[in-house]
Amino acid sequence: AHVISMTGKITEIERSNKSISVAVQMTNKPFIVKRGQTVRVQTNSMTVYYVWTGKKRERVTFSTLVVGQKVSINALVATTAITARRVEVNKPRYR
């Protein structure tokens, strides 16, 4: 499977199947085509969630996510789905 690294904003949260919709802003090179799109991201029992406050990050759960949050997502891309390995809220950008 391929790995997508993207940043964007949560536009929708589907609590019943633990998936989120993300308005994509930036991606790694192979997925430039996804920029500007809204994609559905699945999660599973292996997905890890963090919320950043400055340089400190705290481990959280899916239920912590809210619409409008800025997220950095590392996910596996298969033909049928994008499945998050890591979802990080308000992750600082390093230059």
N, C-alpha and C positions, 0 to 999 in steps of 0.2 A: 504493500500500500504506500501511497505518497503522503508526505506530511505537509500540511498547510499551516502557516503561521500568519495570523491576521489580527488586526485591531479594528474596532468598530464600536457600535452602540447597540445595546439590547433593545429591540423594538417590540418583542412579544415573548411571553413565557408560557409554555404549555406544561402546566404542573402535572397533568395526568400521565404523560409519557416522558417527563423530564427532558424536554427539548426547548431550545431557545431560537428565536430569529434574531439575526445580527445584520445591521446595515454596515457593510464592509467599507472601511476607509483604506487601509493599507494591507498588503499581503507580501509574501515572499515571491520571488520572480516567476516560478512556474504557474502561479495562480493570478497573475495580473488581470486576467479576464474577469475575475470575481470582484474587482474594485468597483464600488458604486452599486453593486447588487446587494440584495438582501438574501441571505442564505439561512437555511435551517440547520442548526447544529444539534446533534443528538448527544446525550451523555450516557454513561453507564456506571457500574459500580467501581470502575477503575479511575474515573474522572476525579481530579483533585481541584479544589477551589481555594482561591486566596483573595483576600482584600488587603490592598496596600494603603498604609497611612504614612506618607513620606517614604522613608527608606525601610520601614518595618512592614512585614507582611504577616497576616494572621490566617490560619487555616479556617475555612468556613464550609458550609454545606450548600447544596443546590437551593434550598429554601431561602437563603440569604439574598439571592439574585433579585434585582428589581429592574423593571423597564426603565430605560434612560441611562443606565450605567455604562461607562466606557470600559470595554473589556479587551484584554489581549488573550488570544486563544491559540493553543497548539493542538492540532487535531489530525487524525488519520482520515484520508480521503479514499473511499472505496467507490465503486460505480454507483451504488445506491444511496450512500449516506456519508456525511461528514460527522465523525465521532470525536468529541473533545477528549484530549488526555489531560489538559490543564486549562482552567478558566481563571484569569486573574483580573480583578477589578481595580481600576485606577493605578495600574502599574506605571511606575515612573519611566520616562523615556530617557535612554542614555544616548549621548551624542559622542 
